[in-house]
Amino acid sequence: MTLPHQLQGRLRLPVIAAPMFLGSGLDLVIGACRAGVVGTFPALNLRTTEDFGDWLTRIDEALAEPDAHGRAPAPYGVNFVVHRTNKRIEADLEQIVKHEVPVVITSLGAAKDVVDAVHSYGGLVFHDVVNAAFASKAAEAGVDGLILVSAGSGGHSGGLNPFALISEVRRVWDGPLVLGGALSTGRDVLAAQAAGADLAYMGTRFLATEESIITEEYRKMLVEAGADDIIYTPSISTIPANFLRESIARAGLDPDHLPVPEKVDVSHVTNPHTEEPASTSSTVAPKAWRDVWSAGHSVAGIREVVPVADLVDQLEAEYTTAKGDLLALIG
Ligand SMILES: Cc1cc2nc3c(=O)[nH]c(=O)nc-3n(C[C@H](O)[C@H](O)[C@H](O)COP(=O)(O)O)c2cc1C
C-alpha cells in the first residue's frame, strides 16, 4: 500500500468521489471533501475557463475552514482532459496551477508537461486507464497514481474485470492504485483495498445524492435500476460507455438495436458545450450524458438518494462492519 504523502492522514475513508460530467456540482465536491473523502469534478463541467476558475475560488474558500469537529476537509480534485482537441488545455492548466489544485485526474492523455506543472506546486496527478498499455504510457509521463477503470464503471468504462486489470497493470506499475467500477458500499471499498488498490473510485454511488446536479427523474432511475438495466455500448458516445437502458429508450432509440458508430469521435468529450450532437452514425444521435444518462453496474447497490454527508457516514459504517466480518472469517 502506497498512499501518496499528500493524502496520508487527510481522508476519513480511502475514497475518491469520481468526477462526473453534468453530475458533480460544487455542493457535491465541497460536501464530499467536508465529509472526509476526495470530492472531484470535470473542468469541462464549466462552459468557460473563467467559470472553471470561479468554481476553484469557491471551493478554496469553502474548504479553508475546518469542520464542526475541527477536522480539515479532505483535498479536492479536478478531472482534466489532456487531448489535442481540448481547446482549453493551456488556459485551464493555468487555473489549476494558480489554485494549486491538490489532485488532478488526467484522462485521454498523460503528458509530462502537465505532470511537471502540477508537481511544481506539490500537487498529485492520477491518470485513468483501462489497460496495461495506457498504464505504461502514463508511468512514462511521471504520474503519481493510476486509476483503473474496470468493467461496469459509470461513464466511459473499461471492459476488463477488476482482478484481471489489477494483475495486468501491476506488471508495469508498482505505485499507487485507485480502483473504480461498480463499487457502491463500504464493503466494496474494503474489497478494493484487499484486491491491492490504495483507494476506491466511486462515481455512480455519489450521483445518487441530493447534491448531484442531475434531474429527479435521473435520480429515480438510479434507485430503481438493477445491473441488468445498464447497457455497455459505443453507440451513444462513440467510445464504449455504460448507460441506463430506460434513458436510451426515452431518448427515442431502441436499446436492443443501437446504431454502430462509424468512427471514434472524442470532440464531444473535449468540447462538450458545442451544440453539435455526437456524430455516431448517419442518424442524429441524442446527446450523451444530457439526454442519455450514464450509470454503472453499482446501481445494483443503490437503494436510496441521501445527502452526501450521510452517504459517507454510511460507507464508513459499512466499511467498519466489513472489516470485523473479514477478521472473523480469516482470523
Ligand atoms: C454520469 C457520469 C459522468 C461521468 N463523467 C466523467 C467525466 O467527465 N470524466 C471522467 O474522467 N470520468 C467520468 N465518469 C466516470 C467516473 O469518473 C468513474 O470512472 C466511474 O463513475 C466509476 O465507476 P462507478 O460509476 O461504477 O462508480 C462519469 C461517470 C458517470 C456515471
The ligand as an ORCA input file, in Angstrom:
! r2SCAN-3c Opt
* xyz 0 1
  C     -22.761     10.417    -15.351
  C     -21.299     10.136    -15.374
  C     -20.433     11.063    -15.952
  C     -19.061     10.825    -15.969
  N     -18.234     11.797    -16.490
  C     -16.897     11.654    -16.395
  C     -16.025     12.696    -16.799
  O     -16.438     13.756    -17.246
  N     -14.683     12.487    -16.676
  C     -14.176     11.327    -16.159
  O     -12.959     11.184    -16.053
  N     -14.986     10.308    -15.783
  C     -16.316     10.468    -15.861
  N     -17.151      9.471    -15.415
  C     -16.552      8.233    -14.869
  C     -16.282      8.360    -13.366
  O     -15.341      9.344    -13.104
  C     -15.795      6.996    -12.808
  O     -14.762      6.479    -13.594
  C     -16.892      5.968    -12.735
  O     -18.096      6.565    -12.340
  C     -16.551      4.826    -11.782
  O     -17.499      3.797    -11.855
  P     -18.857      3.732    -10.982
  O     -19.771      4.738    -11.601
  O     -19.311      2.347    -11.198
  O     -18.544      4.068     -9.588
  C     -18.536      9.648    -15.415
  C     -19.398      8.725    -14.810
  C     -20.761      8.952    -14.778
  C     -21.672      7.971    -14.101
*
